[in-house]
């Protein structure tokens, strides 16, 4: 059984619902958010400066989506996201290394966690940092995704310890953000819990037939 780390929290809350999504292969591809995030990461890598990023975002959104009143409003909101993300980068001193990394984690029962990680940055001290862009609230007490992101980034970037890695959750709706770093014990618990969740989803898939 294989799920992406982004699917784990939904699978934990509703294994039957996750199984139905997998059965229907009903995945929604990103639209305005995807384009905006890509430009944000180009800015964070230093490929473009802020003014260039604003122009690039406007061009990409106009070229990709129809020009109507609703979409013009969406374009304005995307520019707000870019501006506030730029402020966040300056405040925290972060530079983007990778837009994502391909996760490949094998768990005890042969289950796999795959998909793409969040974007990987480095801070002013050179430590790897994950940045999750989201328009939803995270339950930091129960999330499986964030500890997995931290664990994978530590492995990918060969961090000296798991505690050297922080994960920022940046909310693109209210432009708030929070950094968190989970303990080794919590990450081990999450790996075991993820194994249980994958088993439940696998059983639900078998029930569906």
N, C-alpha and C positions, 0 to 999 in steps of 0.2 A: 504494500500500500504506500502511495506517495502523495503528499500534500506539500504545498508551498508554505513557507513560514507565515505568509500573509493570510492564509486560510485557517491557520490553527485556532485563532480565537473564536471564529465563527463555528468551527468544527467542535470545539470544546463546549460551546453554549448550546449547539443544536446539531448533534452528529447525524440525525436523520435528514435534516435540511441540507447539510453538506453533501450527504450521499445523493440526494435528489438533484442538487446542482451538478455534481459530477456525472450523474447518469444522463442529464439533459445537455451536458456540455454547454451550459448557459453562462458564458462569461462576457462581461461588458468591457469593451476596450475604452481606454481613456480618451477624452475629447479635449476641451479647453484646459483642463487641469494638466493633462499629459504634456501638452505643448508648453504651458507655463513653467512646469517643473523642469523641463529640458533646458529652457532659456535660463532659469535660475541657476542650474548647475553649470552652464557655460560661463555665466557671470562669476560663479564661485571658483571656477578653474582659472579665471583670468584670461579666458579666450576672448572675451569682450569686456569693455568697461561698462559702467552703469548706463550711460547715454546710448551706447551702441546696443546694449541689451534691450532698452526700451523700444528702440526702433526695430530691432530684430523681432521682438515679441509682437509688435503691431503688425509687421509685415506677415509673419507666419500665421497669425490668427486671421487676418484678412484674406490671405491666400487659401486657408484651409476651410474656413466656415463662411456661410452666406452672409452678406452684408445686409442686415435688417436691424430694426430698432432693438430687439431683444439681444441680438448678438453684439451690437455696439455697446450695450450696457455690460455684457459679459466681458468684453475686451477692456472696458474701464476697470472692472473689478480685478481682472488679471494683472493689470498694471499696478494696482494697489498691492497685490500679493508680491509682485516683483520688488516694489519699493520697500516694503516691510521686511522682506527676506534679505535684501541688501543691508538694511539697518541691523538685522540680526547677525549677519556675517561680520560686520564691523565691530559690533559690541562684543562678540565672542571670539574674534580673531581666527575664524575658520577658513580653510582652503579646501576645495573639493579635489579628491584624488580620482574617485570612480563614481559614475552615476549609479552603478550597481555592481554586484558580484554574483555569479551563478553559485547558489548554495548546493552543496552535495553532502548531506549528513546521513549516515546510516545508523539507525538505532538498534537496540538489542534484538528485537524480534524480526529484524530484516526490513522493517519499515524504513521509508526514506523521507527526509525533509529536503525539498528542492526549491525551484523557483528562483526569483531574484531577491537579493538582499536590498536593504535601503541604501541610500547613497553613503559613500565612505569619504570622510573628511579627515583632516589633521588639525590639531589645535596649535597654539603658539609654542607649546613645549614639544611638538612633534609626535604627540600621542594620537593614535587613531580614534576617530569619533564617528558614530553613526548619526545620520539625520533622517528622521521619518517625517515626511510631509503628509499631513492628514487634515481632513475636514470633519473628523469624528473625535469623540472623547475616548481616551484609553483608561481602562481600569488597571492601574499600575499594580494593584494587589493580586490580580488574577491573570494578567496577560501572559500568554505563552510566547507571543511573537517577539517582544522586546528582549527578553533574556536570550532567545535564540539568535537574534540579530547581534547582540553583544558577543556571544560565544563565537559566532561565525567570523565576525570582524577580527576578533582576537586571533583566531586561527589563520585567517587570510593574510593579515598584516604582520603575523609573527610577533604579537605583543608579548612583552616579558611576563605579563600576568593578566588574568581576566579583569582585575580591578583597574587596570590602566585604561580600559576602554569605557567611554561614556556613550550613551545614546540620547540624543536630543529628540524630543517629540515636538514638532512645530505645527501649531494649529493655524491653517491658512484662513480660517473664518474670522477669528478674533485676534490673530497674530500674537498669541501668547505662546510661550514655549517652556519646556521643563527638561532638565537633564537628569538622567538616572543611571546608576551603575549597580548591577545586581551582584550579590555575593556568590562565591563559588558554590556554596551549598544550595542557594536558590536556583542557580543554573542547572545543577545536577538534578534537583527535584523536577524542574521544568522538562528536562530531557526525558525523564522517566514518565512524567505526566503526558508528554506528547506521544510517547509510545502507546499509552493506554487509549488516548483519543483516537489515534490512527486505527487501532484495533476495533474500537467502537464503530467508526465510520465504515471500516471494511465489513463488519457484520451487518450493518444497515444496508450496504450495497448488495450483499448476498440475499437479504430479505426482499429487496426490491426485485432482484432477479435479472 
